[in-house]
């Protein structure tokens, strides 16, 4: 198996050890190096004044309940998307193996014919495990979008870490059809993808934490595999209808990578010790 595909396969399992002994969770590798969560770094370097006002307006009890509901909703939608991608990928790979149609590209990645990936997604989609009522609309929005747009599944729920001191889990390394960036150009090649759920329609911009999160995953992927994503997607599933899609082309993804590194520098320089 080519090196890139082999290395990517190892990211399907978490290769770091959780350490919950400090004020917040960190991760350690076999040499003792410490990595802080991608999302914890983003939260710690975000302007939370709006969230504070929201919690004050609702009251702490109601705000906590709303946060818990949103977290459970997001987890259920994520789990169904992961099942769809992993089951479809296994089905397509088995069919391609029988046909002898898997090829390896110049990056060292396995290439399953897109027609087989489409067939597998169509076959698995009607048989997805049910989710709770509160998440059903969001999960349906997300899974239908995946079925209609994904043409290659390289990884789902893969772990990354980076020597700058961060670690996390990316929702997908995919290729999609007929998606265009903000300039109207087709998005081609490997895309780092993050699934979100949102009650309200969100308008993202290059300074948003969701965008910088894609930069973190891209940096970690490059560090561990040498693979350079050509763009990124934030897919915001809605309770009804199609998701809101925020696209990043390659220059925009590179900007997101630098923006995230700037936030990492801010995070550690603000006094967060490496050994906690």
N, C-alpha and C positions, 0 to 999 in steps of 0.2 A: 504494500500500500504506500503510495507517495507520502512524503513527510508531512506536507500541509494537511492532508486528510487525516493522517494518523494523529497528528497533534490536536487537530480540531476535535477528534473523537474523544480525546482525554478530557476535554472541557465539559463533557456532559455530566461529569460528577464533580463535586466540590472537592478541591485539592488542598484546602486550608482547614485549620482547626479553629472552631469558635472559642473565644475567650470572653466569658461573661463576668469576670471577677472585678472589673472596674466599673466606673459610672455609666459606661455604655459599651456595647458589644464591639469587639475588634476580632481580627483573624490573624493567625500566625502560621507561617510555613514551617517546614521541617528544620530550618536553620534558625528559627526564632524571630525572623523578621516580622514586623507588625504591619497590618493593613487595616485601614479604617473604611467603613462602608461608604460606597458611592453616595447613597441617599442621605446618610448622616452628614457627610461633608456638605452636600447641597443644602440641607436644612439649616445647618449651622452657619452658612454664609448667605442666607436669604434674608430679605426684609420681611419680617413676620408681623409687622404692625397691622396689616389688614386682617390676618387671622386672629390676632388678639382682640381687635374690635368686634369681629364676628362672634367669637366666643363670649365676649362680654354682653353682646346684644342678646344672644340666646340663653345665656346662663351656662355655668360649667357643666351641669348634669346633662342638659340637652345637647350641648356641643360635643361632649364625650360620646353620647349615644349616636349622634350624627357621624362622627369620625369612625366609630366602630362599624356602623352600617356600611359606610363607604368602603372601609377596608375589606369587610367580608364580601361585599359585592364585587370588588376588584379581584379578590383572590379566586372567587368562583368563576368569573369570566376568564381570568388568566388560565385557570386549570383546564377549562374546556378547550381553549385555544391550543394549549400545550398538547392535550390529548389528540386533537385534530391533526396537528402538524406531525407529531411523532408517529401516530398510527398510520397516517397517510404516507409518510416517508418510508416506513418499514414495508408497507404494502407495495409501493412503487418500486422500492429497491429489490424486493423478492421477485416481482414480475420482470424487472430489467435483468436480473441475474439469470432467470430462466431463458430469456431471449438473447442473452449475451450482448446486451446493448449498453452496458455501462462503459463510458470512456472517461479518461482522465485528461483534464485540460492542462494548459501551460502553468497554471498555479499549483497543480498537484491535487486539484479537487475532483471528486467523482461527479460525473455528469450523467444524470438520468434523463432520458428524453422528456421534454416538457409535457408531451401528450400523456405519458404515463403518470406524471405527477398530477395533472389535471384529472385523469380518470380516477386516481386514488382518492383525491380530495372529494370528488363528486360521490364516490362510493361510501366514504366514511361519514360525510357530513350529515346525512339523514339519521345516522345511528349514534349520534353523540350522547354521552351521559347527560341526564337532566341536571339542571342547577336549580337552586332555590328561587322562589318567586321574585324576590327583590333583585336578583341578578339576571333573570331570564331574558329580558329585553336587551340588556347590554351584551350578554353572551351571544345572543342571536345576531346582533349587529356586527360583532367582531368575527364570529365564525363564518358568517355569510360573506363578509368582505374578504376573508382569507381564501375561501373557496373560489371566489370570482377573480382574484387578482394574483395569487401566488403561483409562480411557474417553476420555482426551484427551492427546495428546502435543504439548506446546508447544516443548520443547527437550530435547536429550540431549547430555551432555558439553559444557556451555557455560561459557565463561570469564567470570570476574568480577574486578574490582579495586575498591578503595575508597580515598578520600583519607586514611583513617586509616593507610594504609601496608601493606595486605595484598592478596594476589591468590590466585586458585585456580580450580579447575574443579569445577563442580557436576555430579552425575550426571544429574539430570533436573528439569525443570519440568513436572509432570504433573497430571492430575486422575484421581481414582479413585472407584470405586463401592463403596458399602456399608461403608466404613471408619468406625469410630467412635473418638473420643478416649477418654481415661481416664475421662471422666464419662459415657460412653455416648451422646454427641451425634455425629451424622454430621459427618464432615469434608467440607466443601464448598469449591469454588474451587481456586485455584492452590496447589500443594504443592511445596515444594523437597524433593528426595529424594536420599538418599545410600545407595549399595549397600555393604554390608560382607559379609565371610564370617567364620564363626566355627566352630571345632571344638566348642567348648563353648557351652552356652546362657548368654547374658549377660543380666544384669539391669541395665538402664540407669536413671538417675535424672537430674533436671535439672542436676546438676553434672558429668555425664559429658562428656568431650571430643567424643564423637560428636554430642551434642546441641548443644553450642556451635558445632560445625562448621556445622550447619544455620543457626545465627544469622549466621555469617559470610557464607554464600552468599546469604541473604536480604538482608542489608545491601548486598552488592555488586550484586545484581540491582536493588534499588530505586534505588541511586545511578545505574546506567547506563541503566535503562529507565523508571523511575517506576512499575513494577509492584509491587504489594504482595501477596506471598504470604499466603494465609490460614491456612497451617499447614505442617507438615513431617513427613517420615517417615524414620526410619532402618530400613532393611530388612536384617536380618542373615540371610543365606542359610546354611543348614545342609547338612551332607553328605547327610543323609537327611531327607525330609519337607519341610514348609512352613517358610518363614523365620519368625524372630521379628520382630515389628513393634513399633517404638516410635513413638508418634504425638505430635505437638505440635499443639494448637489455636492460634488466633491469640494469645491472651494468653501462652501458654507459648512461642511462637516469639519474641515481643517480649522475654520474659525471657532467652531464649537469645541474642538479639542483644546485649542489654546485658551479659550475662555474657562474651560474646566480646570486646566492646569493652573491658571491664575487663581481660581477659587481654592484649589488645594494649597497653594502657597499662602493665601490669606488665612486659611483654616489653621495650618500649623504655626504660622507666625503669630497668631492671636493667642497662643498659649496652650493649645491642646498638646499634651505631652505624648510622645510616641509609645510610652510604656504603659498606657492606660487603655 
